[in-house]
Amino acid sequence: MRDFMLNEEDRAFRAEIVEFLDRELVPRAEAIERDADWEAVSAVVRALGEAGYMKLMFADLYSGSLSNPGLTHATILSEEAALRNYAFETTIATALSCAFPLHRHARPEIRDRYLSPILEGRAVGSICMTEPDVGSDSAGMKTRIRFDAARDEWVISGFKRYISNASKADVYIVWGISDPDVAPQKGMTALAVPSDAAGLCFPRTYDFAGRRGCVVGEVAFDEVRVPRDHLLGEENQGFKVMLGAFNFERVILGGSGLGVARSAFEIARAHAQKREAFGQKLGQKQLIWDMIAEMSWRIDAAELLTHRAAKMYDSGIDGKELMREAAQAKLVATETAVFCADRAVQILGGDGYTRQFGRCEQIYRDARALPIVGGTSEMCKYLIAAREMPEIRPNL
């Protein structure tokens, strides 16, 4: 039985969100994929906000039917949305990744100004970490943040790339080095930057193989100024803000991977039971049932790891105590998505590689991003190994 670690309330929520997404997302999914239709994306985001689903992570703001809303339910939302359209799911996952530090670290007036529109579906957010020479290794960050005491403002200069919701977001969470004379982990600051800030621009939008409809591009900061109160947390403590968001993001990505894997598996399973070859159903061939069996157990393993990490978080476990489990969830679920997408194309043959015969080739293109975004598979393995061997430091 799937959903082994979920209780009846969790399962009832899944049924509720499935009905919602089938009504709001599925009719728009083709326009999102074919036309990169941002209006279609925005319409579903608005519907999510109006229904209260964007508040699942924030129990103090949530007013729905769940008695204990949390990461478990946000992960279910991520899974079911990714199953139907991963590009759309990326948009809301990014918005939630922006909302998370705003809720936890912003001053009350800033939180009210920027967080509420995101959670109500009237706006989207974005997070700006990655740079041309910086991915998982934040120590090489070139973006600089300084405080102008005369004008009581923070000033940002730098360049970010591979930023989801770039040019579409209403607020950006930006990390930069504020004290270059100390280790980056002790000299990094995080700020909230509104989209209309002077000096903020978006040089280029990327054209990816997959995730069509998800806007990803570059964000440049040319002496961008924001008031003092736009600081998240404390000056030079931005690395803590970043670390606090990582576990959340990786578990959510576990849900993303699980949804993409399930979508590929369902297509492959249906085809194997229907298509005939050499006088038998395709699924009766040993090589095919071997693929189906491996897809099945990999999905179950990904689900168990993802739901375990989400349940741990909801029970109050976070930080270093959740780092291993969050990394395992992200690693296994996203690698499973790639495996299942590849096997589905193989089982369907030409039909799996052709747009005219369904979503299989789309899922194949979409899945390949998952082991890269939000911390590569290699970085996840490092985090797991670091926790398993506390007496040494694995060499990156």
Rosetta blueprint (number, residue, H / E / L):
1 M L
2 R L
3 D L
4 F L
5 M L
6 L L
7 N L
8 E H
9 E H
10 D H
11 R H
12 A H
13 F H
14 R H
15 A H
16 E H
17 I H
18 V H
19 E H
20 F H
21 L H
22 D H
23 R H
24 E H
25 L L
26 V H
27 P H
28 R H
29 A H
30 E H
31 A H
32 I H
33 E H
34 R H
35 D H
36 A L
37 D L
38 W H
39 E H
40 A H
41 V H
42 S H
43 A H
44 V H
45 V H
46 R H
47 A H
48 L H
49 G H
50 E H
51 A H
52 G L
53 Y H
54 M H
55 K H
56 L L
57 M L
58 F L
59 A L
60 D L
61 L L
62 Y L
63 S L
64 G L
65 S L
66 L L
67 S L
68 N L
69 P L
70 G L
71 L H
72 T H
73 H H
74 A H
75 T H
76 I H
77 L H
78 S H
79 E H
80 E H
81 A H
82 A H
83 L H
84 R H
85 N L
86 Y H
87 A H
88 F H
89 E H
90 T H
91 T H
92 I H
93 A H
94 T H
95 A H
96 L H
97 S H
98 C H
99 A H
100 F H
101 P H
102 L H
103 H H
104 R H
105 H H
106 A L
107 R L
108 P H
109 E H
110 I H
111 R H
112 D H
113 R H
114 Y H
115 L H
116 S H
117 P H
118 I H
119 L H
120 E L
121 G L
122 R L
123 A L
124 V L
125 G E
126 S E
127 I E
128 C E
129 M L
130 T L
131 E E
132 P L
133 D L
134 V E
135 G L
136 S L
137 D L
138 S H
139 A H
140 G H
141 M L
142 K L
143 T L
144 R E
145 I E
146 R E
147 F E
148 D E
149 A L
150 A L
151 R L
152 D L
153 E E
154 W E
155 V E
156 I E
157 S E
158 G E
159 F E
160 K E
161 R E
162 Y E
163 I E
164 S E
165 N L
166 A L
167 S L
168 K L
169 A L
170 D L
171 V E
172 Y E
173 I E
174 V E
175 W E
176 G E
177 I E
178 S L
179 D L
180 P L
181 D L
182 V L
183 A L
184 P H
185 Q H
186 K H
187 G L
188 M E
189 T E
190 A E
191 L E
192 A E
193 V E
194 P E
195 S L
196 D L
197 A L
198 A L
199 G L
200 L E
201 C E
202 F L
203 P L
204 R L
205 T E
206 Y L
207 D L
208 F L
209 A L
210 G L
211 R L
212 R L
213 G L
214 C L
215 V L
216 V E
217 G E
218 E E
219 V E
220 A E
221 F E
222 D E
223 E E
224 V E
225 R E
226 V E
227 P E
228 R H
229 D H
230 H H
231 L E
232 L E
233 G L
234 E L
235 E L
236 N L
237 Q E
238 G H
239 F H
240 K H
241 V H
242 M H
243 L H
244 G H
245 A H
246 F H
247 N H
248 F H
249 E H
250 R H
251 V H
252 I H
253 L H
254 G H
255 G H
256 S H
257 G H
258 L H
259 G H
260 V H
261 A H
262 R H
263 S H
264 A H
265 F H
266 E H
267 I H
268 A H
269 R H
270 A H
271 H H
272 A H
273 Q H
274 K H
275 R L
276 E E
277 A E
278 F L
279 G L
280 Q E
281 K E
282 L H
283 G H
284 Q H
285 K L
286 Q H
287 L H
288 I H
289 W H
290 D H
291 M H
292 I H
293 A H
294 E H
295 M H
296 S H
297 W H
298 R H
299 I H
300 D H
301 A H
302 A H
303 E H
304 L H
305 L H
306 T H
307 H H
308 R H
309 A H
310 A H
311 K H
312 M H
313 Y H
314 D H
315 S L
316 G L
317 I L
318 D L
319 G L
320 K H
321 E H
322 L H
323 M H
324 R H
325 E H
326 A H
327 A H
328 Q H
329 A H
330 K H
331 L H
332 V H
333 A H
334 T H
335 E H
336 T H
337 A H
338 V H
339 F H
340 C H
341 A H
342 D H
343 R H
344 A H
345 V H
346 Q H
347 I H
348 L H
349 G H
350 G H
351 D H
352 G H
353 Y H
354 T L
355 R H
356 Q H
357 F H
358 G L
359 R L
360 C H
361 E H
362 Q H
363 I H
364 Y H
365 R H
366 D H
367 A H
368 R L
369 A L
370 L L
371 P L
372 I L
373 V L
374 G L
375 G L
376 T L
377 S H
378 E H
379 M H
380 C H
381 K H
382 Y H
383 L H
384 I H
385 A H
386 A H
387 R H
388 E H
389 M L
390 P L
391 E L
392 I L
393 R L
394 P L
395 N L
396 L L
